[in-house]
Amino acid sequence: MMRSIPAARIAGIVMLLVLAACGGREDTQVAIAQEGAPSNTLNICAIFAERPQWRTHIETAALRYDMPVPVMMGIMWRESRFQQHASPGTTSAYGYSQAINATWDWYKDSSGNRSARRDRFADAADFVGWYMTQTVRQNGLATSDSFAHYLAYHEGHRGFSLGTYWQKEFLLNAASQVQVMTGVYELQLNGCPSRNA
């Protein structure tokens, strides 16, 4: 069972909540706009309004793997800020999902999606759902536990089982950010206009 966000980490993510709460303001959108990414990555309704096909892709993957859309989007938000060609330059991580070469190859073999590309949102969304399914099977996590899912996503299933993350302050902070962003996306998603509106 994972712990909730420690009080010491709350201060570090208060700014994130403030920005998310102001998601509709133009100055916030300009401040967070990044090349290739949606103009407001802190508001899931704004993302889906700007990129309606992303909603279709993420919902398709969520249904296929029975995973929550806000958790999947929260992970990709933290990994790439939804930048198509994101890369740290220090590892083989690349694209929306920041999957490394070996894990991406495992996904392509396991899923049968041999033509999948990390810089294609539909494939990245499917990958995140697929990986979360592997995490549920191997680590027994609840699908809604975004904090733990992010740790397993970053450390791998074995690393998560060994608790390698406990000594990594930056990673615990990142998982806390994912947990908060997932909550923000979940609240926002309930108020997003329907496709037919």
Short mmCIF file of the C-alpha atoms (twelve columns), coordinates in Angstrom:
data_MODEL
# 
_entry.id   MODEL 
# 
loop_
_atom_site.group_PDB 
_atom_site.id 
_atom_site.type_symbol 
_atom_site.label_atom_id 
_atom_site.label_alt_id 
_atom_site.label_comp_id 
_atom_site.label_asym_id 
_atom_site.label_seq_id 
_atom_site.Cartn_x 
_atom_site.Cartn_y 
_atom_site.Cartn_z 
_atom_site.pdbx_PDB_model_num 
ATOM 1   C CA . MET A 1   0.000   0.000  0.000   1 
ATOM 2   C CA . MET A 2   1.487   3.335  -1.022  1 
ATOM 3   C CA . ARG A 3   1.490   6.298  1.298   1 
ATOM 4   C CA . SER A 4   -0.258  9.529  0.467   1 
ATOM 5   C CA . ILE A 5   1.650   12.686 -0.377  1 
ATOM 6   C CA . PRO A 6   3.851   13.600 2.620   1 
ATOM 7   C CA . ALA A 7   3.301   17.039 4.107   1 
ATOM 8   C CA . ALA A 8   6.870   18.050 3.234   1 
ATOM 9   C CA . ARG A 9   6.135   17.563 -0.468  1 
ATOM 10  C CA . ILE A 10  2.909   19.560 -0.469  1 
ATOM 11  C CA . ALA A 11  4.731   22.902 -0.579  1 
ATOM 12  C CA . GLY A 12  6.657   21.799 -3.652  1 
ATOM 13  C CA . ILE A 13  3.483   21.212 -5.641  1 
ATOM 14  C CA . VAL A 14  1.310   24.070 -4.442  1 
ATOM 15  C CA . MET A 15  2.494   26.155 -7.380  1 
ATOM 16  C CA . LEU A 16  1.376   23.413 -9.749  1 
ATOM 17  C CA . LEU A 17  -2.109  23.499 -8.251  1 
ATOM 18  C CA . VAL A 18  -2.264  27.270 -8.549  1 
ATOM 19  C CA . LEU A 19  -1.300  27.089 -12.215 1 
ATOM 20  C CA . ALA A 20  -3.795  24.290 -12.851 1 
ATOM 21  C CA . ALA A 21  -6.578  26.243 -11.186 1 
ATOM 22  C CA . CYS A 22  -5.853  29.154 -13.522 1 
ATOM 23  C CA . GLY A 23  -5.811  26.918 -16.581 1 
ATOM 24  C CA . GLY A 24  -8.213  29.035 -18.568 1 
ATOM 25  C CA . ARG A 25  -6.249  32.266 -18.292 1 
ATOM 26  C CA . GLU A 26  -4.304  33.397 -21.344 1 
ATOM 27  C CA . ASP A 27  -1.187  34.391 -19.381 1 
ATOM 28  C CA . THR A 28  -0.956  30.887 -17.918 1 
ATOM 29  C CA . GLN A 29  -1.379  29.312 -21.338 1 
ATOM 30  C CA . VAL A 30  1.405   31.443 -22.796 1 
ATOM 31  C CA . ALA A 31  3.686   30.736 -19.861 1 
ATOM 32  C CA . ILE A 32  3.479   26.985 -20.299 1 
ATOM 33  C CA . ALA A 33  3.227   26.796 -24.080 1 
ATOM 34  C CA . GLN A 34  5.941   24.573 -25.545 1 
ATOM 35  C CA . GLU A 35  6.866   23.823 -29.110 1 
ATOM 36  C CA . GLY A 36  4.719   21.007 -30.431 1 
ATOM 37  C CA . ALA A 37  2.724   20.623 -27.218 1 
ATOM 38  C CA . PRO A 38  -0.849  21.778 -26.634 1 
ATOM 39  C CA . SER A 39  -0.962  25.404 -25.488 1 
ATOM 40  C CA . ASN A 40  -2.374  24.546 -22.038 1 
ATOM 41  C CA . THR A 41  -1.043  21.245 -20.717 1 
ATOM 42  C CA . LEU A 42  -2.513  21.845 -17.253 1 
ATOM 43  C CA . ASN A 43  -6.120  21.601 -18.419 1 
ATOM 44  C CA . ILE A 44  -7.332  18.328 -19.913 1 
ATOM 45  C CA . CYS A 45  -10.427 19.967 -21.430 1 
ATOM 46  C CA . ALA A 46  -8.226  22.522 -23.197 1 
ATOM 47  C CA . ILE A 47  -5.947  19.728 -24.439 1 
ATOM 48  C CA . PHE A 48  -8.895  17.780 -25.839 1 
ATOM 49  C CA . ALA A 49  -10.447 20.921 -27.365 1 
ATOM 50  C CA . GLU A 50  -7.176  21.696 -29.147 1 
ATOM 51  C CA . ARG A 51  -6.393  18.070 -30.053 1 
ATOM 52  C CA . PRO A 52  -9.731  16.209 -30.280 1 
ATOM 53  C CA . GLN A 53  -8.053  13.182 -31.850 1 
ATOM 54  C CA . TRP A 54  -5.994  12.778 -28.645 1 
ATOM 55  C CA . ARG A 55  -9.196  12.278 -26.702 1 
ATOM 56  C CA . THR A 56  -10.183 9.500  -29.078 1 
ATOM 57  C CA . HIS A 57  -6.746  7.857  -28.797 1 
ATOM 58  C CA . ILE A 58  -6.474  8.037  -25.002 1 
ATOM 59  C CA . GLU A 59  -10.060 6.865  -24.462 1 
ATOM 60  C CA . THR A 60  -9.522  3.958  -26.875 1 
ATOM 61  C CA . ALA A 61  -6.399  2.884  -24.969 1 
ATOM 62  C CA . ALA A 62  -8.134  3.382  -21.608 1 
ATOM 63  C CA . LEU A 63  -10.986 1.096  -22.708 1 
ATOM 64  C CA . ARG A 64  -8.625  -1.497 -24.168 1 
ATOM 65  C CA . TYR A 65  -6.603  -1.801 -20.962 1 
ATOM 66  C CA . ASP A 66  -9.251  -0.742 -18.434 1 
ATOM 67  C CA . MET A 67  -7.087  2.106  -17.147 1 
ATOM 68  C CA . PRO A 68  -8.151  5.613  -16.038 1 
ATOM 69  C CA . VAL A 69  -7.633  8.400  -18.569 1 
ATOM 70  C CA . PRO A 70  -6.460  10.931 -15.908 1 
ATOM 71  C CA . VAL A 71  -3.683  8.604  -14.692 1 
ATOM 72  C CA . MET A 72  -2.488  7.871  -18.215 1 
ATOM 73  C CA . MET A 73  -2.513  11.572 -19.110 1 
ATOM 74  C CA . GLY A 74  -0.818  12.472 -15.814 1 
ATOM 75  C CA . ILE A 75  2.059   10.114 -16.572 1 
ATOM 76  C CA . MET A 76  2.565   11.527 -20.070 1 
ATOM 77  C CA . TRP A 77  2.295   15.083 -18.743 1 
ATOM 78  C CA . ARG A 78  5.155   14.413 -16.319 1 
ATOM 79  C CA . GLU A 79  7.253   12.474 -18.793 1 
ATOM 80  C CA . SER A 80  7.170   14.762 -21.829 1 
ATOM 81  C CA . ARG A 81  4.791   17.660 -21.171 1 
ATOM 82  C CA . PHE A 82  3.119   16.269 -24.297 1 
ATOM 83  C CA . GLN A 83  6.024   17.156 -26.564 1 
ATOM 84  C CA . GLN A 84  6.195   14.785 -29.513 1 
ATOM 85  C CA . HIS A 85  9.978   14.615 -29.788 1 
ATOM 86  C CA . ALA A 86  10.916  14.954 -26.116 1 
ATOM 87  C CA . SER A 87  14.230  13.350 -25.231 1 
ATOM 88  C CA . PRO A 88  16.511  13.745 -22.210 1 
ATOM 89  C CA . GLY A 89  19.583  13.131 -24.372 1 
ATOM 90  C CA . THR A 90  21.130  10.926 -21.682 1 
ATOM 91  C CA . THR A 91  19.086  7.758  -22.281 1 
ATOM 92  C CA . SER A 92  17.129  6.217  -25.134 1 
ATOM 93  C CA . ALA A 93  13.861  7.622  -23.706 1 
ATOM 94  C CA . TYR A 94  11.909  9.388  -26.413 1 
ATOM 95  C CA . GLY A 95  8.530   10.776 -27.393 1 
ATOM 96  C CA . TYR A 96  5.299   11.404 -25.542 1 
ATOM 97  C CA . SER A 97  5.699   8.419  -23.220 1 
ATOM 98  C CA . GLN A 98  9.490   8.637  -22.799 1 
ATOM 99  C CA . ALA A 99  9.721   4.868  -23.228 1 
ATOM 100 C CA . ILE A 100 13.281  3.558  -23.554 1 
ATOM 101 C CA . ASN A 101 14.266  1.364  -26.494 1 
ATOM 102 C CA . ALA A 102 14.147  -1.989 -24.678 1 
ATOM 103 C CA . THR A 103 10.733  -1.352 -23.102 1 
ATOM 104 C CA . TRP A 104 9.320   -0.038 -26.388 1 
ATOM 105 C CA . ASP A 105 10.547  -3.173 -28.174 1 
ATOM 106 C CA . TRP A 106 8.911   -5.311 -25.456 1 
ATOM 107 C CA . TYR A 107 5.664   -3.408 -25.991 1 
ATOM 108 C CA . LYS A 108 5.770   -3.852 -29.783 1 
ATOM 109 C CA . ASP A 109 6.429   -7.586 -29.450 1 
ATOM 110 C CA . SER A 110 3.842   -8.130 -26.726 1 
ATOM 111 C CA . SER A 111 1.067   -5.958 -28.183 1 
ATOM 112 C CA . GLY A 112 1.611   -6.916 -31.814 1 
ATOM 113 C CA . ASN A 113 1.774   -3.207 -32.692 1 
ATOM 114 C CA . ARG A 114 4.990   -3.662 -34.690 1 
ATOM 115 C CA . SER A 115 4.729   -0.316 -36.498 1 
ATOM 116 C CA . ALA A 116 4.266   1.699  -33.266 1 
ATOM 117 C CA . ARG A 117 6.201   4.947  -32.947 1 
ATOM 118 C CA . ARG A 118 6.968   6.830  -29.762 1 
ATOM 119 C CA . ASP A 119 6.348   10.191 -31.444 1 
ATOM 120 C CA . ARG A 120 2.781   9.231  -32.421 1 
ATOM 121 C CA . PHE A 121 0.288   10.060 -29.661 1 
ATOM 122 C CA . ALA A 122 -2.029  7.105  -30.364 1 
ATOM 123 C CA . ASP A 123 0.864   4.665  -29.952 1 
ATOM 124 C CA . ALA A 124 2.204   6.430  -26.862 1 
ATOM 125 C CA . ALA A 125 -1.246  6.342  -25.236 1 
ATOM 126 C CA . ASP A 126 -1.571  2.645  -26.036 1 
ATOM 127 C CA . PHE A 127 1.890   2.027  -24.592 1 
ATOM 128 C CA . VAL A 128 1.059   3.751  -21.293 1 
ATOM 129 C CA . GLY A 129 -2.126  1.700  -20.923 1 
ATOM 130 C CA . TRP A 130 -0.267  -1.491 -21.799 1 
ATOM 131 C CA . TYR A 131 2.565   -0.735 -19.351 1 
ATOM 132 C CA . MET A 132 0.131   0.048  -16.546 1 
ATOM 133 C CA . THR A 133 -1.524  -3.318 -17.201 1 
ATOM 134 C CA . GLN A 134 1.854   -5.031 -16.813 1 
ATOM 135 C CA . THR A 135 2.357   -3.109 -13.557 1 
ATOM 136 C CA . VAL A 136 -1.012  -4.233 -12.186 1 
ATOM 137 C CA . ARG A 137 -0.143  -7.846 -13.044 1 
ATOM 138 C CA . GLN A 138 3.412   -7.789 -11.735 1 
ATOM 139 C CA . ASN A 139 3.159   -5.384 -8.801  1 
ATOM 140 C CA . GLY A 140 -0.502  -5.652 -7.824  1 
ATOM 141 C CA . LEU A 141 -1.236  -1.917 -7.922  1 
ATOM 142 C CA . ALA A 142 -4.700  -0.423 -8.067  1 
ATOM 143 C CA . THR A 143 -5.281  1.199  -11.448 1 
ATOM 144 C CA . SER A 144 -6.064  4.537  -9.779  1 
ATOM 145 C CA . ASP A 145 -2.825  4.704  -7.728  1 
ATOM 146 C CA . SER A 146 -1.035  7.248  -9.900  1 
ATOM 147 C CA . PHE A 147 1.736   7.822  -7.330  1 
ATOM 148 C CA . ALA A 148 2.765   4.159  -7.320  1 
ATOM 149 C CA . HIS A 149 2.189   3.692  -11.043 1 
ATOM 150 C CA . TYR A 150 4.572   6.520  -11.829 1 
ATOM 151 C CA . LEU A 151 7.246   5.027  -9.579  1 
ATOM 152 C CA . ALA A 152 6.879   1.656  -11.325 1 
ATOM 153 C CA . TYR A 153 6.858   3.405  -14.706 1 
ATOM 154 C CA . HIS A 154 10.150  5.114  -13.927 1 
ATOM 155 C CA . GLU A 155 11.943  2.355  -12.005 1 
ATOM 156 C CA . GLY A 156 10.586  -0.667 -13.854 1 
ATOM 157 C CA . HIS A 157 8.651   -3.495 -12.249 1 
ATOM 158 C CA . ARG A 158 11.649  -5.093 -10.526 1 
ATOM 159 C CA . GLY A 159 12.982  -1.749 -9.302  1 
ATOM 160 C CA . PHE A 160 9.568   -0.916 -7.908  1 
ATOM 161 C CA . SER A 161 9.404   -4.272 -6.107  1 
ATOM 162 C CA . LEU A 162 12.829  -3.613 -4.583  1 
ATOM 163 C CA . GLY A 163 11.807  -0.101 -3.480  1 
ATOM 164 C CA . THR A 164 14.679  1.570  -5.332  1 
ATOM 165 C CA . TYR A 165 12.710  4.827  -5.404  1 
ATOM 166 C CA . TRP A 166 12.802  5.481  -1.640  1 
ATOM 167 C CA . GLN A 167 16.287  6.978  -1.875  1 
ATOM 168 C CA . LYS A 168 15.439  9.163  -4.871  1 
ATOM 169 C CA . GLU A 169 13.971  12.438 -3.668  1 
ATOM 170 C CA . PHE A 170 13.541  13.784 -7.204  1 
ATOM 171 C CA . LEU A 171 11.513  10.716 -8.165  1 
ATOM 172 C CA . LEU A 172 9.252   10.878 -5.116  1 
ATOM 173 C CA . ASN A 173 8.615   14.547 -5.940  1 
ATOM 174 C CA . ALA A 174 7.839   13.623 -9.551  1 
ATOM 175 C CA . ALA A 175 5.406   10.914 -8.412  1 
ATOM 176 C CA . SER A 176 3.729   13.460 -6.137  1 
ATOM 177 C CA . GLN A 177 3.344   15.811 -9.099  1 
ATOM 178 C CA . VAL A 178 1.757   13.015 -11.132 1 
ATOM 179 C CA . GLN A 179 -0.624  12.287 -8.258  1 
ATOM 180 C CA . VAL A 180 -1.679  15.935 -8.066  1 
ATOM 181 C CA . MET A 181 -1.966  16.362 -11.838 1 
ATOM 182 C CA . THR A 182 -4.028  13.185 -12.091 1 
ATOM 183 C CA . GLY A 183 -6.429  14.601 -9.504  1 
ATOM 184 C CA . VAL A 184 -6.628  17.899 -11.378 1 
ATOM 185 C CA . TYR A 185 -7.282  16.133 -14.688 1 
ATOM 186 C CA . GLU A 186 -9.932  13.937 -13.085 1 
ATOM 187 C CA . LEU A 187 -11.824 16.947 -11.732 1 
ATOM 188 C CA . GLN A 188 -11.521 18.796 -15.026 1 
ATOM 189 C CA . LEU A 189 -12.552 15.791 -17.119 1 
ATOM 190 C CA . ASN A 190 -15.887 15.613 -15.320 1 
ATOM 191 C CA . GLY A 191 -16.633 19.124 -16.610 1 
ATOM 192 C CA . CYS A 192 -15.317 18.793 -20.173 1 
ATOM 193 C CA . PRO A 193 -17.893 19.357 -22.902 1 
ATOM 194 C CA . SER A 194 -19.098 16.137 -24.484 1 
ATOM 195 C CA . ARG A 195 -18.023 15.331 -28.007 1 
ATOM 196 C CA . ASN A 196 -21.479 16.193 -29.324 1 
ATOM 197 C CA . ALA A 197 -21.805 19.515 -27.478 1 
# 
